[in-house]
Amino acid sequence: MIPIITIQGPTASGKSDLAVKLCKLFDTELISADSRQVYKYMDIGTAKPDKQIQAEVKHHLVDIIEPSERYSTGNFLKDAEPIIDKLNYKNKIPIVCGGSMLYIKNLISGISKIPDIPAEVTEYVKQLFKEKSLSELYKEVQEYDSFFAERITSTDKQRISRALEVWYAFKRPLSDFWIEEDANKHKYKAFEIYLSPDRQILYKKINQRMECMIKQGLMNEIHTLLDMGFSPESPGLNSVGYKEFIPYIINKRNDDVIIPQELIELAAQHTRNYAKRQLTWYKKVKFEFAISPEQINLSYIEKNIKSFFDI
């Protein structure tokens, strides 16, 4: 089995900082499991590590696609597995870090092999989106597959569509396929670290980070993306921390944009909502090692990792 270290936790819990420290400690490289840091030009709003940190520690799967492109769990596995193999060949233990829960879950447990969706079902679901609102279709997913619905947002059109396609094609919830055995299940020996923050401290950090992003120039970053021709409906721009501000910016294109405080608070609220969903997910996962971000002891973590891998 190939050894890997994973670092998981809700947004703003300090995953990246710990990952960089462990990469330096074990002389290895970081594989990002962040579904938004894959996008080029989106640096501030995705809390991407700065260029100096990326120069100190090699970061894989950061800045690899355009904001107009989609990126899925399947894409992540296709990209991450060869990197892990190369690092293993060099006797390095890869550190996979990120808050995109399905990326790491399916890397370790294997992704389910869902049969091809018949074309007529795909067309039927497309027609549903023309006839019904997104909120109505999300309620259908809640009815057919509540487990999956709890793990996505009510505005995630791509995943809502996928869940409906699977249901109408096979009369089975998409989440059913997750529990089926896959050959990948025993490929990796993973030391899974979970950063378990106090919720109120976490929410305060999220609020502070949003204010910091505004000061760092998030509005200019969004302006630039729109000026480059990327649609507000682009998969990348349909992200928390971007989509809240875009309509206001578009309406004020010819004026100096001073973002209303209520929009900043809305973006922070949406980020806290996302963190809450992450926390709900992680409660159901058994981790090898869990620790509060406020109690991180690097030497203690190092000792546990070495004991786990017998090194």
Secondary structure, 3 states (H helix, E strand, C coil): CEEEEEEECCCCCCHHHHHHHHHHHHCCCEEECCCCCCECCCCCCCCCCCHHHHHHCCEECCCCECCCCCCCHHHHHHHHHHHHHHHHHCCCCCEEECCCHHHHHHHHHCCCCCCCCCHHHHHHHHHHHHHCCHHHHHHHHHHHCHHHHCCCCCCCHHHHHHHHHHHHHHCCCHHHHHCCCCHHHHCEEEEEEEECCCHHHHHHHHHHHHHHHHHHCHHHHHHHHHHCCCCCCCCCCCCCCCCCCHHHHHHCCCCCCCCCHHHHHHHHHHHHHHHHHHHHHHHCCCCCEEECHHHCCHHHHHHHHHHHHCC
